[in-house]
Amino acid sequence: MKKSIETKLSINREIKLNILKSIDLIVTAFENKNKLIICGNGGSAADSQHIAAEFVSKFLIDRKALFALALNCNTSSLTAISNDYNYDYSYSRQVEAFGTKNDILWGISTSGNSKNVLNAVEVAKSKGMSIIGMTGNQGGKLAALCDIAIRVPSDHTPNIQECHIMIAHIICEIVEARLFK
């Protein structure tokens, strides 16, 4: 528990600035009727689904739905793409189908090296989408590919994931407040 608390307390100025940049980017996208597409593996897939639900349903304010999509939710697409191509393309094929210029891809990977997330980022970039990445301390390959990289200062996966959902909640709350004053 102490390590978890210490990780949260170690969130620094750079991370806070990147959270604020992410909020600005998401607010602008939603104001312009663009989509927020989210992906991750394992616990990060669950976080993707959780974050999308906060935007589609509501976080704290009863308001209109916002277009957020977690790519791990369509098991038929995931398994078909994985079978027909390779698991590494499970998200990139969906970004190819659903993503458009000025949408946002929010990729979550504690290591920053999840191949299917990286492939999704590459497709998103080719389509003119903005990229938000959430990773652990090292950032992996993902941090270098993102427009905004939120790197939690830890190498311990559970603490990284705890901070990811805390950061996502902060983003959801402020985006919602800014869009629906």
CYANA upper distance limits for C-alpha pairs under 8 A (distance plus 0.5 A):
  1 MET  CA      5 ILE  CA      6.84
  2 LYS  CA      6 GLU  CA      6.59
  3 LYS  CA      7 THR  CA      6.61
  3 LYS  CA    159 ASN  CA      8.02
  4 SER  CA      8 LYS  CA      6.99
  4 SER  CA    159 ASN  CA      5.87
  4 SER  CA    162 GLU  CA      8.23
  5 ILE  CA      9 LEU  CA      6.70
  6 GLU  CA     10 SER  CA      6.63
  7 THR  CA     11 ILE  CA      7.49
  7 THR  CA    152 VAL  CA      8.36
  7 THR  CA    153 PRO  CA      7.14
  7 THR  CA    154 SER  CA      7.05
  7 THR  CA    159 ASN  CA      7.20
  7 THR  CA    160 ILE  CA      8.48
  7 THR  CA    163 CYS  CA      8.19
  8 LYS  CA    163 CYS  CA      6.82
 10 SER  CA    153 PRO  CA      7.34
 11 ILE  CA     15 ILE  CA      6.76
 11 ILE  CA     16 LYS  CA      7.71
 11 ILE  CA    152 VAL  CA      7.54
 11 ILE  CA    153 PRO  CA      7.41
 12 ASN  CA     16 LYS  CA      6.82
 13 ARG  CA     17 LEU  CA      6.60
 14 GLU  CA     18 ASN  CA      6.70
 15 ILE  CA     19 ILE  CA      6.63
 15 ILE  CA    150 ILE  CA      6.25
 15 ILE  CA    151 ARG  CA      7.33
 15 ILE  CA    152 VAL  CA      8.10
 16 LYS  CA     20 LEU  CA      6.82
 17 LEU  CA     21 LYS  CA      6.67
 18 ASN  CA     22 SER  CA      6.53
 18 ASN  CA    148 ILE  CA      6.67
 18 ASN  CA    149 ALA  CA      7.31
 18 ASN  CA    150 ILE  CA      6.57
 19 ILE  CA     23 ILE  CA      6.75
 19 ILE  CA    150 ILE  CA      7.53
 19 ILE  CA    167 ILE  CA      7.96
 19 ILE  CA    171 ILE  CA      7.36
 20 LEU  CA     24 ASP  CA      6.80
 20 LEU  CA    171 ILE  CA      8.41
 21 LYS  CA     25 LEU  CA      6.67
 21 LYS  CA    148 ILE  CA      7.80
 22 SER  CA     26 ILE  CA      6.59
 22 SER  CA    132 ILE  CA      7.37
 22 SER  CA    148 ILE  CA      7.33
 22 SER  CA    171 ILE  CA      8.03
 23 ILE  CA     27 VAL  CA      6.50
 23 ILE  CA    171 ILE  CA      6.33
 23 ILE  CA    174 ILE  CA      7.58
 23 ILE  CA    175 VAL  CA      6.36
 24 ASP  CA     28 THR  CA      6.63
 24 ASP  CA    175 VAL  CA      8.42
 25 LEU  CA     29 ALA  CA      6.67
 26 ILE  CA     30 PHE  CA      6.65
 26 ILE  CA     36 LEU  CA      7.90
 26 ILE  CA    104 ILE  CA      7.91
 26 ILE  CA    175 VAL  CA      7.65
 27 VAL  CA     31 GLU  CA      6.55
 27 VAL  CA    175 VAL  CA      6.36
 27 VAL  CA    178 ARG  CA      7.88
 27 VAL  CA    179 LEU  CA      7.28
 28 THR  CA     32 ASN  CA      6.67
 29 ALA  CA     33 LYS  CA      6.77
 29 ALA  CA     34 ASN  CA      5.39
 29 ALA  CA     35 LYS  CA      7.30
 29 ALA  CA     36 LEU  CA      8.26
 29 ALA  CA    102 ASN  CA      7.43
 29 ALA  CA    103 ASP  CA      7.00
 29 ALA  CA    104 ILE  CA      7.87
 30 PHE  CA     34 ASN  CA      5.90
 30 PHE  CA     35 LYS  CA      7.31
 30 PHE  CA     66 LEU  CA      7.49
 30 PHE  CA     67 PHE  CA      8.08
 31 GLU  CA    179 LEU  CA      8.22
 34 ASN  CA     67 PHE  CA      7.92
 34 ASN  CA    102 ASN  CA      7.00
 34 ASN  CA    103 ASP  CA      5.53
 34 ASN  CA    104 ILE  CA      8.22
 35 LYS  CA     67 PHE  CA      5.71
 35 LYS  CA     68 ALA  CA      6.40
 35 LYS  CA     69 LEU  CA      8.21
 35 LYS  CA     99 GLY  CA      8.17
 35 LYS  CA    103 ASP  CA      5.39
 35 LYS  CA    104 ILE  CA      6.78
 36 LEU  CA     67 PHE  CA      6.80
 36 LEU  CA     68 ALA  CA      5.08
 36 LEU  CA     69 LEU  CA      6.82
 36 LEU  CA    103 ASP  CA      6.59
 36 LEU  CA    104 ILE  CA      5.39
 36 LEU  CA    105 LEU  CA      6.61
 36 LEU  CA    106 TRP  CA      7.68
 37 ILE  CA     68 ALA  CA      6.23
 37 ILE  CA     69 LEU  CA      5.33
 37 ILE  CA     70 ALA  CA      6.48
 37 ILE  CA     71 LEU  CA      7.56
 37 ILE  CA     95 VAL  CA      8.43
 37 ILE  CA     99 GLY  CA      8.14
 37 ILE  CA    103 ASP  CA      8.10
 37 ILE  CA    104 ILE  CA      6.55
 37 ILE  CA    105 LEU  CA      5.33
 37 ILE  CA    106 TRP  CA      6.61
 38 ILE  CA     48 SER  CA      5.94
 38 ILE  CA     49 GLN  CA      8.28
 38 ILE  CA     52 ALA  CA      7.69
 38 ILE  CA     68 ALA  CA      7.99
 38 ILE  CA     69 LEU  CA      6.58
 38 ILE  CA     70 ALA  CA      5.25
 38 ILE  CA     71 LEU  CA      6.69
 38 ILE  CA    105 LEU  CA      6.24
 38 ILE  CA    106 TRP  CA      5.13
 38 ILE  CA    107 GLY  CA      6.35
 38 ILE  CA    108 ILE  CA      8.21
 39 CYS  CA     44 SER  CA      8.00
 39 CYS  CA     45 ALA  CA      6.60
 39 CYS  CA     48 SER  CA      6.07
 39 CYS  CA     70 ALA  CA      6.32
 39 CYS  CA     71 LEU  CA      5.97
 39 CYS  CA     72 ASN  CA      7.06
 39 CYS  CA     91 TYR  CA      7.66
 39 CYS  CA    105 LEU  CA      8.26
 39 CYS  CA    106 TRP  CA      6.96
 39 CYS  CA    107 GLY  CA      5.60
 39 CYS  CA    108 ILE  CA      6.64
 39 CYS  CA    117 VAL  CA      7.19
 40 GLY  CA     44 SER  CA      5.08
 40 GLY  CA     45 ALA  CA      4.79
 40 GLY  CA     46 ALA  CA      8.33
 40 GLY  CA     47 ASP  CA      8.17
 40 GLY  CA     48 SER  CA      6.77
 40 GLY  CA     72 ASN  CA      8.04
 40 GLY  CA    107 GLY  CA      6.51
 40 GLY  CA    108 ILE  CA      5.24
 40 GLY  CA    109 SER  CA      6.41
 40 GLY  CA    117 VAL  CA      6.95
 41 ASN  CA     45 ALA  CA      5.00
 41 ASN  CA     46 ALA  CA      8.29
 41 ASN  CA    108 ILE  CA      8.17
 41 ASN  CA    109 SER  CA      7.54
 41 ASN  CA    114 SER  CA      8.17
 42 GLY  CA     46 ALA  CA      7.11
 43 GLY  CA     47 ASP  CA      6.73
 43 GLY  CA    161 GLN  CA      7.76
 44 SER  CA     48 SER  CA      6.55
 44 SER  CA    108 ILE  CA      6.35
 44 SER  CA    109 SER  CA      7.01
 44 SER  CA    110 THR  CA      8.23
 44 SER  CA    161 GLN  CA      7.66
 45 ALA  CA     49 GLN  CA      6.80
 45 ALA  CA     70 ALA  CA      8.34
 45 ALA  CA     72 ASN  CA      6.67
 45 ALA  CA    108 ILE  CA      8.37
 46 ALA  CA     50 HIS  CA      6.61
 47 ASP  CA     51 ILE  CA      6.50
 47 ASP  CA    164 HIS  CA      8.41
 47 ASP  CA    165 ILE  CA      7.02
 48 SER  CA     52 ALA  CA      6.67
 48 SER  CA     70 ALA  CA      5.95
 48 SER  CA     71 LEU  CA      8.41
 48 SER  CA     72 ASN  CA      8.29
 48 SER  CA    108 ILE  CA      8.05
 49 GLN  CA     53 ALA  CA      6.67
 49 GLN  CA     69 LEU  CA      8.21
 49 GLN  CA     70 ALA  CA      5.62
 49 GLN  CA     72 ASN  CA      7.86
 49 GLN  CA     73 CYS  CA      7.61
 50 HIS  CA     54 GLU  CA      6.91
 51 ILE  CA     55 PHE  CA      7.16
 51 ILE  CA    168 ALA  CA      7.13
 51 ILE  CA    169 HIS  CA      8.23
 51 ILE  CA    172 CYS  CA      8.21
 52 ALA  CA     56 VAL  CA      6.64
 52 ALA  CA     68 ALA  CA      5.45
 52 ALA  CA     69 LEU  CA      6.04
 52 ALA  CA     70 ALA  CA      6.33
 53 ALA  CA     57 SER  CA      6.17
 53 ALA  CA     58 LYS  CA      7.99
 53 ALA  CA     68 ALA  CA      8.03
 54 GLU  CA     58 LYS  CA      5.58
 54 GLU  CA     59 PHE  CA      5.56
 54 GLU  CA    172 CYS  CA      7.45
 55 PHE  CA     59 PHE  CA      7.31
 55 PHE  CA     65 ALA  CA      7.16
 55 PHE  CA     66 LEU  CA      5.89
 55 PHE  CA     67 PHE  CA      7.67
 55 PHE  CA     68 ALA  CA      6.61
 55 PHE  CA    172 CYS  CA      7.47
 56 VAL  CA     65 ALA  CA      5.18
 56 VAL  CA     66 LEU  CA      5.43
 56 VAL  CA     67 PHE  CA      6.68
 56 VAL  CA     68 ALA  CA      6.57
 57 SER  CA     65 ALA  CA      6.36
 57 SER  CA     66 LEU  CA      8.29
 58 LYS  CA     62 ASP  CA      6.70
 58 LYS  CA     63 ARG  CA      7.29
 58 LYS  CA     65 ALA  CA      7.70
 59 PHE  CA    172 CYS  CA      7.10
 59 PHE  CA    173 GLU  CA      6.92
 59 PHE  CA    176 GLU  CA      7.79
 60 LEU  CA    173 GLU  CA      7.46
 60 LEU  CA    176 GLU  CA      8.31
 61 ILE  CA    176 GLU  CA      7.63
 61 ILE  CA    177 ALA  CA      8.27
 61 ILE  CA    180 PHE  CA      8.22
 63 ARG  CA    180 PHE  CA      7.59
 71 LEU  CA     91 TYR  CA      6.89
 71 LEU  CA     94 GLN  CA      7.57
 72 ASN  CA     78 LEU  CA      7.45
 72 ASN  CA     91 TYR  CA      8.33
 74 ASN  CA     78 LEU  CA      6.79
 75 THR  CA     79 THR  CA      6.43
 76 SER  CA     80 ALA  CA      6.40
 77 SER  CA     81 ILE  CA      6.38
 77 SER  CA     90 SER  CA      8.14
 77 SER  CA     94 GLN  CA      8.47
 78 LEU  CA     82 SER  CA      6.50
 78 LEU  CA     87 TYR  CA      8.30
 78 LEU  CA     90 SER  CA      5.90
 78 LEU  CA     91 TYR  CA      8.19
 79 THR  CA     83 ASN  CA      6.40
 79 THR  CA     90 SER  CA      8.37
 80 ALA  CA     84 ASP  CA      6.29
 81 ILE  CA     85 TYR  CA      5.96
 81 ILE  CA     86 ASN  CA      6.95
 81 ILE  CA     87 TYR  CA      7.36
 81 ILE  CA     89 TYR  CA      7.28
 81 ILE  CA     90 SER  CA      5.97
 81 ILE  CA     93 ARG  CA      7.95
 82 SER  CA     86 ASN  CA      4.82
 82 SER  CA     87 TYR  CA      4.63
 82 SER  CA     88 ASP  CA      7.93
 82 SER  CA     89 TYR  CA      7.44
 82 SER  CA     90 SER  CA      6.31
 83 ASN  CA     87 TYR  CA      7.97
 85 TYR  CA     89 TYR  CA      7.37
 86 ASN  CA     90 SER  CA      7.55
 87 TYR  CA    116 ASN  CA      7.29
 88 ASP  CA    115 LYS  CA      6.01
 88 ASP  CA    116 ASN  CA      4.64
 88 ASP  CA    117 VAL  CA      8.44
 88 ASP  CA    119 ASN  CA      7.52
 89 TYR  CA     93 ARG  CA      6.43
 89 TYR  CA    116 ASN  CA      6.02
 89 TYR  CA    119 ASN  CA      7.05
 89 TYR  CA    120 ALA  CA      7.94
 90 SER  CA     94 GLN  CA      7.56
 90 SER  CA    116 ASN  CA      6.70
 91 TYR  CA     95 VAL  CA      6.72
 91 TYR  CA    116 ASN  CA      6.42
 91 TYR  CA    117 VAL  CA      7.13
 91 TYR  CA    119 ASN  CA      7.90
 91 TYR  CA    120 ALA  CA      5.90
 92 SER  CA     96 GLU  CA      6.57
 92 SER  CA    116 ASN  CA      7.39
 92 SER  CA    117 VAL  CA      8.06
 92 SER  CA    119 ASN  CA      6.00
 92 SER  CA    120 ALA  CA      4.33
 92 SER  CA    121 VAL  CA      7.93
 92 SER  CA    122 GLU  CA      8.35
 92 SER  CA    123 VAL  CA      6.52
 92 SER  CA    124 ALA  CA      8.36
 93 ARG  CA     97 ALA  CA      6.83
 93 ARG  CA    120 ALA  CA      8.08
 94 GLN  CA     98 PHE  CA      6.43
 94 GLN  CA     99 GLY  CA      8.22
 95 VAL  CA     99 GLY  CA      5.35
 95 VAL  CA    120 ALA  CA      6.75
 95 VAL  CA    123 VAL  CA      7.21
 95 VAL  CA    124 ALA  CA      6.90
 96 GLU  CA    123 VAL  CA      6.98
 96 GLU  CA    124 ALA  CA      7.97
 99 GLY  CA    103 ASP  CA      6.87
 99 GLY  CA    124 ALA  CA      7.36
 99 GLY  CA    127 LYS  CA      7.78
 99 GLY  CA    129 MET  CA      7.96
100 THR  CA    127 LYS  CA      6.64
100 THR  CA    128 GLY  CA      7.73
100 THR  CA    129 MET  CA      7.17
101 LYS  CA    127 LYS  CA      5.98
101 LYS  CA    128 GLY  CA      5.07
101 LYS  CA    129 MET  CA      5.58
102 ASN  CA    128 GLY  CA      6.53
102 ASN  CA    129 MET  CA      5.29
102 ASN  CA    130 SER  CA      6.90
103 ASP  CA    128 GLY  CA      8.36
103 ASP  CA    129 MET  CA      5.50
103 ASP  CA    130 SER  CA      6.93
104 ILE  CA    129 MET  CA      5.90
104 ILE  CA    130 SER  CA      5.24
104 ILE  CA    131 ILE  CA      6.30
104 ILE  CA    132 ILE  CA      7.78
105 LEU  CA    121 VAL  CA      7.60
105 LEU  CA    124 ALA  CA      7.23
105 LEU  CA    129 MET  CA      7.29
105 LEU  CA    130 SER  CA      6.75
105 LEU  CA    131 ILE  CA      5.50
105 LEU  CA    132 ILE  CA      6.75
106 TRP  CA    131 ILE  CA      6.43
106 TRP  CA    132 ILE  CA      5.12
106 TRP  CA    133 GLY  CA      6.14
106 TRP  CA    134 MET  CA      8.18
107 GLY  CA    117 VAL  CA      6.58
107 GLY  CA    121 VAL  CA      7.92
107 GLY  CA    131 ILE  CA      7.92
107 GLY  CA    132 ILE  CA      6.78
107 GLY  CA    133 GLY  CA      5.32
107 GLY  CA    134 MET  CA      6.90
108 ILE  CA    112 GLY  CA      8.09
108 ILE  CA    117 VAL  CA      7.95
108 ILE  CA    133 GLY  CA      6.28
108 ILE  CA    134 MET  CA      5.32
108 ILE  CA    135 THR  CA      6.69
109 SER  CA    113 ASN  CA      7.30
109 SER  CA    114 SER  CA      6.67
109 SER  CA    117 VAL  CA      7.93
109 SER  CA    133 GLY  CA      8.23
109 SER  CA    134 MET  CA      6.80
109 SER  CA    135 THR  CA      5.62
109 SER  CA    136 GLY  CA      8.06
109 SER  CA    142 LEU  CA      8.33
110 THR  CA    134 MET  CA      7.76
110 THR  CA    135 THR  CA      4.98
110 THR  CA    136 GLY  CA      5.31
110 THR  CA    139 GLY  CA      8.35
110 THR  CA    157 THR  CA      6.82
110 THR  CA    160 ILE  CA      7.00
110 THR  CA    161 GLN  CA      7.66
111 SER  CA    135 THR  CA      6.59
111 SER  CA    136 GLY  CA      6.37
111 SER  CA    138 GLN  CA      7.70
111 SER  CA    139 GLY  CA      6.97
111 SER  CA    140 GLY  CA      6.31
112 GLY  CA    134 MET  CA      8.32
112 GLY  CA    135 THR  CA      5.84
112 GLY  CA    136 GLY  CA      7.52
112 GLY  CA    138 GLN  CA      8.13
112 GLY  CA    139 GLY  CA      5.57
112 GLY  CA    140 GLY  CA      4.56
112 GLY  CA    141 LYS  CA      6.13
112 GLY  CA    142 LEU  CA      5.27
112 GLY  CA    143 ALA  CA      7.15
113 ASN  CA    117 VAL  CA      8.31
113 ASN  CA    118 LEU  CA      7.46
113 ASN  CA    140 GLY  CA      5.83
113 ASN  CA    141 LYS  CA      6.10
113 ASN  CA    142 LEU  CA      6.79
114 SER  CA    118 LEU  CA      6.70
115 LYS  CA    119 ASN  CA      6.55
116 ASN  CA    120 ALA  CA      6.70
117 VAL  CA    121 VAL  CA      6.75
118 LEU  CA    122 GLU  CA      6.85
118 LEU  CA    141 LYS  CA      8.09
118 LEU  CA    142 LEU  CA      6.76
119 ASN  CA    123 VAL  CA      6.91
120 ALA  CA    124 ALA  CA      6.56
121 VAL  CA    125 LYS  CA      6.54
121 VAL  CA    131 ILE  CA      7.43
121 VAL  CA    145 LEU  CA      7.88
121 VAL  CA    146 CYS  CA      8.42
122 GLU  CA    126 SER  CA      6.82
123 VAL  CA    127 LYS  CA      6.88
124 ALA  CA    128 GLY  CA      6.96
124 ALA  CA    129 MET  CA      5.64
124 ALA  CA    130 SER  CA      7.87
124 ALA  CA    131 ILE  CA      8.04
125 LYS  CA    129 MET  CA      5.90
125 LYS  CA    130 SER  CA      7.39
125 LYS  CA    131 ILE  CA      7.97
130 SER  CA    146 CYS  CA      8.31
130 SER  CA    147 ASP  CA      6.87
131 ILE  CA    145 LEU  CA      8.29
131 ILE  CA    146 CYS  CA      5.47
131 ILE  CA    147 ASP  CA      5.68
131 ILE  CA    148 ILE  CA      7.00
132 ILE  CA    146 CYS  CA      6.22
132 ILE  CA    147 ASP  CA      6.60
132 ILE  CA    148 ILE  CA      5.38
132 ILE  CA    149 ALA  CA      6.46
132 ILE  CA    150 ILE  CA      8.15
133 GLY  CA    142 LEU  CA      7.15
133 GLY  CA    143 ALA  CA      6.90
133 GLY  CA    146 CYS  CA      6.38
133 GLY  CA    147 ASP  CA      8.49
133 GLY  CA    148 ILE  CA      6.78
133 GLY  CA    149 ALA  CA      5.26
133 GLY  CA    150 ILE  CA      6.51
134 MET  CA    143 ALA  CA      8.32
134 MET  CA    149 ALA  CA      6.48
134 MET  CA    150 ILE  CA      5.24
134 MET  CA    151 ARG  CA      6.37
134 MET  CA    152 VAL  CA      8.10
134 MET  CA    164 HIS  CA      7.44
135 THR  CA    139 GLY  CA      5.79
135 THR  CA    140 GLY  CA      8.15
135 THR  CA    142 LEU  CA      8.13
135 THR  CA    143 ALA  CA      7.72
135 THR  CA    149 ALA  CA      7.98
135 THR  CA    150 ILE  CA      6.82
135 THR  CA    151 ARG  CA      5.36
135 THR  CA    152 VAL  CA      6.75
135 THR  CA    160 ILE  CA      8.01
136 GLY  CA    151 ARG  CA      5.56
136 GLY  CA    152 VAL  CA      5.23
136 GLY  CA    153 PRO  CA      6.79
136 GLY  CA    154 SER  CA      6.30
136 GLY  CA    155 ASP  CA      6.47
136 GLY  CA    157 THR  CA      8.14
136 GLY  CA    160 ILE  CA      6.31
137 ASN  CA    151 ARG  CA      5.77
137 ASN  CA    152 VAL  CA      5.70
137 ASN  CA    153 PRO  CA      4.94
137 ASN  CA    154 SER  CA      5.49
137 ASN  CA    155 ASP  CA      6.32
138 GLN  CA    151 ARG  CA      7.86
138 GLN  CA    155 ASP  CA      7.94
139 GLY  CA    143 ALA  CA      5.33
139 GLY  CA    144 ALA  CA      8.16
139 GLY  CA    149 ALA  CA      8.35
139 GLY  CA    151 ARG  CA      6.45
140 GLY  CA    144 ALA  CA      8.10
141 LYS  CA    145 LEU  CA      7.26
142 LEU  CA    146 CYS  CA      6.90
142 LEU  CA    149 ALA  CA      8.45
143 ALA  CA    148 ILE  CA      8.30
143 ALA  CA    149 ALA  CA      5.68
143 ALA  CA    150 ILE  CA      8.31
143 ALA  CA    151 ARG  CA      8.12
144 ALA  CA    149 ALA  CA      8.31
152 VAL  CA    160 ILE  CA      6.42
152 VAL  CA    163 CYS  CA      7.38
152 VAL  CA    164 HIS  CA      8.07
153 PRO  CA    160 ILE  CA      8.24
154 SER  CA    159 ASN  CA      7.44
154 SER  CA    160 ILE  CA      6.63
155 ASP  CA    160 ILE  CA      7.67
156 HIS  CA    160 ILE  CA      6.70
157 THR  CA    161 GLN  CA      6.62
158 PRO  CA    162 GLU  CA      6.67
159 ASN  CA    163 CYS  CA      6.75
160 ILE  CA    164 HIS  CA      6.62
161 GLN  CA    165 ILE  CA      6.92
162 GLU  CA    166 MET  CA      6.83
163 CYS  CA    167 ILE  CA      6.44
164 HIS  CA    168 ALA  CA      6.54
165 ILE  CA    169 HIS  CA      6.59
166 MET  CA    170 ILE  CA      6.88
167 ILE  CA    171 ILE  CA      6.72
168 ALA  CA    172 CYS  CA      6.57
169 HIS  CA    173 GLU  CA      6.54
170 ILE  CA    174 ILE  CA      6.77
171 ILE  CA    175 VAL  CA      6.44
172 CYS  CA    176 GLU  CA      6.47
173 GLU  CA    177 ALA  CA      6.66
174 ILE  CA    178 ARG  CA      6.54
175 VAL  CA    179 LEU  CA      6.63
176 GLU  CA    180 PHE  CA      6.32
176 GLU  CA    181 LYS  CA      8.42
177 ALA  CA    181 LYS  CA      5.81
